[in-house]
Amino acid sequence: MSRPALTYRLGVRLAETAAPLAARFDPKLARGLAGRRGLTERLAAWARGHRDPRRPLVWVHAPSVGEGLQAKPVLETLRAEHPDWQLAYSFFSPSAERLASNLPVDVTDYLPFDRPRDVALALDALRPAALVFSKLDVWPELTLAAARRGVKLGLISATVSPESSRLRWPALQWGRPAYAALDRVGAISAEDARRLERLGARPGAIEVTGDTRYDSVAERAERLDRAREPFARLAAARRGAGGGPFTIVAGSTWPPDEAVVLAAFADFLGQVPRARLILAPHEPNPDHLARIAQRVVALRLPRPVRLSQLERPDPGPVIVVDRVGVLADLYALSDAAYVGGGYHREGLHSVLEPAVFGVPVVFGPAWRMSREAGLLLERGGAVALPADGRHPLLAQWLVWHHDPASRRAAGEAAKHIVEEGRGAAERTTALVAALAGSGPRG
């Protein structure tokens, strides 16, 4: 099939019609719609001024931050090894804007809506030699249009949860031609490779290359500057008398996570007065921060201090992170970590970020879409909570506080998983470079 199914195109048209109305009630969707206004014109303007048709261009797409972190080490290596190539990067979610702005690429912007005209205009502007998707989001209209033009197609750090909706109708029917069009697929594991075949990917196109996120989090951890703020100020308290407070970092949380974490921390603080919670919400907008403060006060905890207003090393037991981009480093301060998303429809966020520092992890019950969460549970580096998680979370924190040896053992198990996963970035970069350097399709 050289074009998407009619039912897929009708579905896209319906979503396009409904999006402006839905955006009135969803600020994130509204940001995404606003960011796409004038998108194809921006790409065309960049191409007129900067696109050199004598140089191969690799277009990498990653939907959000997690997938972007998978693409990051590949883009960095491509830039170093092939400085004559041009690199383009697109994303879907507004949360990825900041990451995209810091990548070593020539042009970055939102992914166009998956409709024929927008896709054609983007391909006209970029004229890629290769189009590479990170993790799983292979858009049928874009993929098949690129294939018709002879663009080489790839998928990297590819993983498919056994519970993925893509394995069911109608997504399975809509996506099959696009997955079948892929020239090279780098799967995270052999199990993922088999599920990718069910999606439509050709067995001969698939190889197991691993997950580049392991390299990404390990390299970031190695570059951590412990002397810079706010890290240094927060770390100072840990060098005080008695070794400082028992520190819990709860990252990428949503309100359902916070309901469990804050209630459990109120109980924990009653038994461990020298405890500290650093809470980093996934979306630190003013409304969300205000709701967190209200919940903290309702639990009779001391009023939280925002990270941007931190003035002394020991500000109180609850610190709320009101900026993005620092969470991965803050995990280095923690004795125990809670990773958000396990009580939210968005799904679990990165458990590798705390694991790389040898920190044991706790998360909510909706973790099965995360392969690395399953590995941590299997090796004893993490604990999953039930639906009513307040008291189990308190109990686990108390165990790790009173038994440092068990906490260190869990943390070392988590860190070992990250170390085992390294090397995927090198293999994946080789796959992408081969795509871009192999010329157009025959």
N, C-alpha and C positions, 0 to 999 in steps of 0.2 A: 504494500500500500504506500503510494507516494504522497498521500495527503491525509490529514486526520479524518476520523470518522465524522459524519454529519452530526451525530448526536453530541460529539465533543464540541464542535464549533457552536452548536446551539447552546450548550451549557456555558461556554465562555461568554456568548452574547448575553445570556440571562444574567450571569454574574456581573458583567459590565453594567447592565441596566440597574441592577439592585445595589451596586456598590455605593453610589452617592448617598442613597437613603440610609444604608447601614452605617456609613461614615459619620452620620450625625450623632450616633450613639457609641462610636468606637474611635477614640482619638488616634490610635495607632493606624487604623485603616485610613483615617482622614489624612494623616501625614504621608502615607504611601501614595495616596491619590494626588496630593499636592506635589509630591516629589516627582511624579511622572509627567506633570504638565510641561510641555515643551521638550520632552525627552528626545524624541527623534530629531528635532531641530538642533539640540545641543550636540548630539552625536555627529550630525552632518557638518556642523560648524567646526568641530574638532577635526574631522576628516579633511575638510578643505585646507585647514592650516597646518596639519601635522601628519596625516596618514601618508606614509611613503610606500607605494605599491611594490617597490623593489625589496622591501623588508617583510619577512613573514610576520603575521600578527596572530598571536594566540589569545583567544577570548575565553576566560574562565568565569563561570557563573557559580555562585554560592548563595543559597537563599538567605541565610541569616548569619549570626556571629559564629556559632559552632562550626558550621560548614566552611565559613571564611577562615577560621583557624586551621582547618584541614588544608585549605588551599594555600595558606600563607607561606609555609616552608617551600612549597613547590614554586611559587612565584619568585621567592627570594633566590632560589637556586637557579631558576631559568634566567633571571636578570644577571646573575653573576657569570653564568656559563655561556650565555648567548646575548651579550650586550647589544648586538645588532638587531635583535628581534624587537618587535613592538608587542606590548602586553595590554590587554583590556580586561576589566573586571566589572562584573555586574552583580547586583544583589536584589533581593525581593523585599526583605523586611526593613523598615526604617531603623530598627535597632542596630543594623549593620553599617550605618552611615559613617560612624566614627572609625571603625576598623578599616573600612574601605579607603578612607582618606589617608591612612598611614601605610598603605601597601605600595610596593615598588612597581607601580604600573604607569602606563602612559595616559590612560583615560579610565575613569570609573563613573558609574551611574547606575540608576535603577534598571532592572530588567524590563524591557517593553512588555506590555500586555500581549498575551499569546493569541494574537489575531493577525490575519494575513498581511494587512497593510503595514502595521507597526513592525512586524518581523522583517518584512522585505526592506523597509527603510533602514533598519538597524544593520542588516547584512550589507546593504548597499554602501553604508558609511564605513563600516569596519573592515569589510572584505577579509575575513579571517582565513588563515590557512587551516586552523584547527579551532574547534569549539569544544570546551571541556566542562563537564558538570561535576560539582563536588557533592558527594554522598548519594543522592537518589533522585533529586528533582530534575527529570528529563522532560522538557516541555514539548509536546507533540508538534505543534505548529512550527516552532522555531527549529526543532531538530530535523524534521522532514524537509523544510525549506532549505536548510543548510546542506542537507544531503543532496538535494537536487542540484545545488550549485557546485558540488564537488568538494565541500568542506569536510575535512576529517573530523570524526566525532569520538569523544572519549568520556569516560565516567571514572572518577577517582575516589578512593576511600569509600567504596560502595558497600553499603550495608542495608539489609532488608530484615526488619523484625518479623518473626513468625506471625505476629498479630497485625502486621501492616495492612491497612485498608487497600493498598495497591495490589494486594494479592486477591482481591475480591472484585466482583462486578460492581459498577461499571468501569472503575479505574483500571482494572486489568485489561479490559477490552480497549480502552482509549489509549493506554500507554504502550501496548505490545508492539505496534509498528515502530515507534520511536526507539524502544530498547533494541529492537532487531536491527536498526540502522547503525548502531554504535560499532565503531571499528575496533576500539580497545576499551576494555573494562578492567580496572584494578579493584578487586574485591578485598574486603578486610579479612575474610576467613573463607574456608572451604564451604562452611554452611551457608554463608552469604552468597557464594558463587552458585550454589544449587538453587537458591531462591531467586537469584537474578535470572537464571534460565527460565524459571516459571514466569517471570515478568516478560520474557521474550528475547532476552539477550542471547546471542549465538554462543554456544559452548566454546568454539574456537577463538572467540574474541576475549574470553575471560581468563585472567590470571590472578592469583592471590598475591597482593603486594603489601597488605597491612593497612593500618590506620595512621595517617600522618599526624593526627592529634597528639600521639605519644611523643613524637619528635618536637612538636610545637610547644607543648607544655614543659618538656624537659629543657629545651633551649631557653625558654623564658625564665624558668627557675634558675638556670645557671647565670643569667644576666641580671638577676635581681640585685639592685643597689640598696643595701640595707641602711645606707647613710642618708637617703633622701626622705623628704616628708611626703605623706604623713607617716610612713613606715617607721622612721626613726623615733618619732615622738611616742607612738604606740608601743614600740619595742622597749622603750626606756623603763616602763613600768615593770616589765618582766625581769629587769636586772636589779630590782629593789630587794628589800629584805624578804626572806622566805621564798625568793624566786618569782615573785609577782603573782598576779591572779591567774586562776585556772581560766583560760580563754577559749571561748567557743565562737567560731565564725560561722554565721549562717548566711549563705550566699545565694543570689538569684532567687529570692523568695517572692511568693505571691501571697495575697491575703489568707488563703487557706493554710499555707505553710506557717505564716506568722501567728495564726490562732493557736497552733500546736506549740511552736517554738517558744513564744513569749509566755504562755501559760506554764510550760514545763520549766522555763528558766526562772519564773517567779517561785516555783516550788524548790528548785535547785538552790537559788540564792538563800532561801530560808535555812538550808542545811550547810551550804558552803558560802559563807559571807564574802570570802575573797574570790569571787567569780566575776567574770566579765563576758558580756555578749556583744559582739560586733555584728550588726545586722545590715546586710547589703541587699535591699530590694531589687528585683529585676528591673523595675521601672521606677526610678526615684523621682517621680514628678511631684509637684507640691501637694496634690490631693492625696496621693499615696503616703507621703511622709506625714501628713497631718493625721491620717487614719492610724498610722503606726503609733504616733504619739498619744492619741486618744486611747488606744488599746493598752499601751504601757501604763498610763495613769489609772485606767480602770482596774488593772491588776495590782495596783498599789505599789508599783515599782517606782524608783526615782525617775524623774522626768529625763527622757533620753537627751543625749548631747549629739548634735550633728557633727560629722567628721570635719566639715568646713569651718566649724566654730570651735574646734578643739584648741585649747590654749595651754593645757597642762597635761603631763603624762598620765595622771590618774583622775580622769574627769568624772568617774562614776561607773556603775555597772552596765549601763546600756549605751552603746554608741551606734548611731544610725549613719550609714554611708550614703551621702547625698550627692554622689558623683559617680560617673561610670569610668571604667578603665583601670581600676585599682584592685578589684576583688581578687584576681588571681594571685597578686602579691600578698594580700592580707592573709590568705590562707597559711602563709609561712609563720604567722604569729600564733596560730591556733594549737591548742591541745586536742581539740575535737572539732570536726566540721559537720555542718548540716547543709546539704545541697537541696535547693528548692526545686519545685516543679512536680514532685511526687504526689501532691494533692491537687494538681491543677491540670486542666486539659492540654496545656502547652507541652506537657511532658517534662521529664527530668533533665536538668541542666548538667554541666560538665562535672563528673565526679573525678576526672583525672587531675583537675587543677589542685585540689587538696592532696590527692594521693601522691603526687610527685614530691611533696615535702614530707612524706612519711606520716601523714595525719589520717587517723581513722575517720570513717565517714558514716553518717546516718542520712537516710532519705525516706520519703513517703512510699505508700504502697504501689503507686503507678510508675514502676521502674522497668517493666519488662520490654519496653521499646529500646532500652539502653543495653547494648552488649557489654560495655565495660562495667556497668553496675552489676550485671550478673557475674562477671569474673571476680569482682571485689567480694561479693557475697560468698562465692564458692571458695575463695582463698582465705576468708576470715578478715578481710580488710574493711568490711562495711556491715551495717545492720539496716534492715528494712523495717519500717514501722507498719502497724496495722492501721485501719481506718480511724480508730480512736487512739491517737498516738501520744497523748500528753503523758500518761504515766509510764508507758514503756520507754519513752525518750528520757524522762527523768531517771528511770532505773539505769539506763545505759550510761548516762553521764556520771552517775554516782559510781558505777563499776569502774569506769575509766579514771575517775578522780581518785578513788581509794586504792586502786590497783594499777600503779603506773606501769608495771611490767606487762600486764595484759594490754594496756593502751599502746605501749611501744611495739608489742608483737603485732597488733592489728595494723599499726601504721607502717611497719616494715613490710608486711604482706602487701599492703596497698602500693607502696613504693616499688616493690619488686615487679609488680605487674607492669608499671610504666617502663621500667628498665627493659623488660622482656620485649615490649612492643616497639622499641626504637629501631630505626633503619628503614621504616616504611617511606619516609620522605625521599630518600635516595632512589629507591625502586620506582616510586611513583613519578618522580621527575624524569627518569629515563623513559617511562611510558609516554609521557606528554611530549617530550622532546622528539621521540620517534614519530609521533603523530605529525607534529609540525614540520619535521624535516623530511617526511616521506613524499611530499608533493600532493597534488590533487588526486581525487579518486579517478580510477580508470573508467 
